[in-house]
């Protein structure tokens, strides 16, 4: 299951997608919007994405995790748009016969999403906004403007 949506995410619904009597482990990761980055208060986040490519990349990442860790079922849901502090931006659920593989697959999938999936995050502060990609600031903009064309 791959879901990219502007609607709030339901972690239970995503997790249900990977529950199976063959699984001794079901692990779910929730990415939530935090209120601080580098000591600066975050007001809210905005996520944008290139949905067709993001869906293809997510499918690739899921297949990589299946092959690498031997997990049988994976579900990923990512939210786009404006998210307030504490809201869920990402849900990754993995079903596997064993916990070690499920935990390893979750870590791998989350890291690969941040590295390779074309979904971008803007952190909005009181005095500025920063587009973030792969953990590094890409553009500094005022909250009322969009990303620079650099």
C-alpha positions as CSV (number, residue, x, y, z in Angstrom):
1,X,0.0,0.0,0.0
2,X,1.2,3.4,-1.0
3,X,-0.8,6.5,-0.1
4,X,0.1,10.2,-0.7
5,X,-2.6,12.5,0.4
6,X,-3.6,15.9,1.7
7,X,-5.9,14.3,4.2
8,X,-4.9,13.5,7.8
9,X,-3.3,10.0,8.2
10,X,-4.9,7.1,10.1
11,X,-2.0,5.0,11.5
12,X,-4.4,2.2,12.5
13,X,-5.7,1.9,8.9
14,X,-2.2,1.8,7.6
15,X,-1.1,-0.8,10.1
16,X,-4.1,-3.0,9.3
17,X,-2.7,-3.3,5.8
18,X,0.3,-5.3,7.1
19,X,-1.3,-7.5,9.8
20,X,-1.3,-11.1,8.9
21,X,-1.5,-14.4,11.0
22,X,1.9,-15.3,9.6
23,X,3.5,-12.2,11.1
24,X,5.0,-12.4,14.6
25,X,5.9,-8.7,14.3
26,X,4.1,-5.6,13.1
27,X,6.1,-2.4,13.5
28,X,4.7,1.0,12.8
29,X,6.6,4.3,12.6
30,X,4.9,7.6,12.9
31,X,6.7,10.8,11.7
32,X,5.2,13.7,13.5
33,X,5.8,17.5,13.1
34,X,8.0,18.8,15.9
35,X,7.9,22.2,17.4
36,X,11.6,23.0,17.3
37,X,14.6,22.8,14.9
38,X,18.1,23.8,15.9
39,X,16.7,25.7,18.9
40,X,14.2,27.7,16.8
41,X,10.5,27.4,17.3
42,X,8.6,25.9,14.3
43,X,5.1,27.3,13.7
44,X,4.0,24.7,11.2
45,X,5.3,22.6,8.2
46,X,4.3,22.4,4.6
47,X,5.0,19.4,2.4
48,X,5.0,19.4,-1.4
49,X,5.6,16.5,-3.6
50,X,5.8,15.3,-7.2
51,X,3.2,12.5,-6.7
52,X,3.7,10.3,-9.7
53,X,7.4,10.1,-9.2
54,X,7.0,9.8,-5.4
55,X,4.7,6.8,-5.9
56,X,7.2,5.1,-8.2
57,X,10.1,5.8,-5.8
58,X,8.1,4.5,-2.8
59,X,7.3,1.3,-4.7
60,X,11.0,0.9,-5.4
61,X,12.0,1.5,-1.8
62,X,9.4,-1.0,-0.6
63,X,10.7,-3.6,-3.0
64,X,14.2,-3.0,-1.8
65,X,13.2,-3.5,1.8
66,X,11.4,-6.7,1.0
67,X,14.4,-8.1,-0.8
68,X,17.0,-6.9,1.7
69,X,15.1,-7.8,5.0
70,X,12.8,-10.5,3.9
71,X,9.7,-8.7,5.1
72,X,6.5,-9.7,3.4
73,X,4.2,-6.6,3.7
74,X,4.9,-2.9,3.8
75,X,2.5,0.1,3.8
76,X,3.6,3.7,3.5
77,X,1.4,6.8,3.8
78,X,2.8,10.4,3.5
79,X,0.8,13.6,3.9
80,X,1.2,16.7,1.9
81,X,0.1,20.3,2.5
82,X,0.2,22.3,5.7
83,X,0.6,20.3,9.0
84,X,0.4,21.8,12.4
85,X,2.7,20.8,15.2
86,X,2.1,17.3,16.5
87,X,0.3,16.1,13.3
88,X,1.4,12.9,11.6
89,X,3.2,13.4,8.3
90,X,4.4,9.8,7.7
91,X,3.2,6.4,8.6
92,X,5.3,3.3,7.7
93,X,4.1,-0.1,8.7
94,X,5.9,-3.4,8.2
95,X,4.7,-7.0,8.8
96,X,7.2,-9.7,9.2
97,X,7.5,-13.1,10.8
98,X,10.3,-11.7,13.0
99,X,10.8,-8.4,14.8
100,X,14.5,-7.8,13.9
101,X,13.7,-7.7,10.2
102,X,10.7,-5.5,10.8
103,X,12.6,-2.9,12.8
104,X,15.5,-3.0,10.3
105,X,13.1,-2.6,7.4
106,X,11.4,0.4,9.0
107,X,14.7,2.2,9.6
108,X,15.8,1.5,6.0
109,X,12.5,2.7,4.5
110,X,12.3,5.9,6.5
111,X,15.9,6.8,5.6
112,X,15.4,6.1,1.9
113,X,12.2,8.2,1.9
114,X,14.1,11.1,3.2
115,X,17.0,10.6,0.7
116,X,15.2,9.7,-2.5
117,X,11.5,10.3,-2.6
118,X,10.5,13.7,-4.2
119,X,8.6,15.1,-1.2
120,X,9.9,18.3,0.2
121,X,9.3,19.9,3.6
122,X,9.2,23.6,4.4
123,X,9.7,24.5,8.1
124,X,8.0,27.8,8.9
125,X,9.4,29.9,11.7
126,X,8.2,33.3,13.1
127,X,10.7,35.2,10.9
128,X,11.5,32.9,8.0
129,X,10.8,29.6,6.3
130,X,13.3,27.0,5.2
131,X,12.9,24.4,2.5
132,X,14.5,21.2,3.8
133,X,15.8,18.3,1.7
134,X,17.8,15.3,2.8
135,X,18.3,17.0,6.1
136,X,19.9,20.2,4.7
137,X,18.4,23.6,4.1
138,X,17.9,24.2,0.4
139,X,16.4,27.7,0.3
140,X,15.7,30.4,2.8
141,X,12.5,32.4,2.1
142,X,10.1,34.6,3.9
143,X,7.0,32.9,5.1
144,X,4.9,34.7,2.5
145,X,7.0,33.8,-0.5
146,X,7.8,30.6,-2.3
147,X,11.1,28.9,-2.9
148,X,13.8,31.0,-4.7
149,X,14.6,30.1,-8.3
150,X,18.3,29.6,-7.6
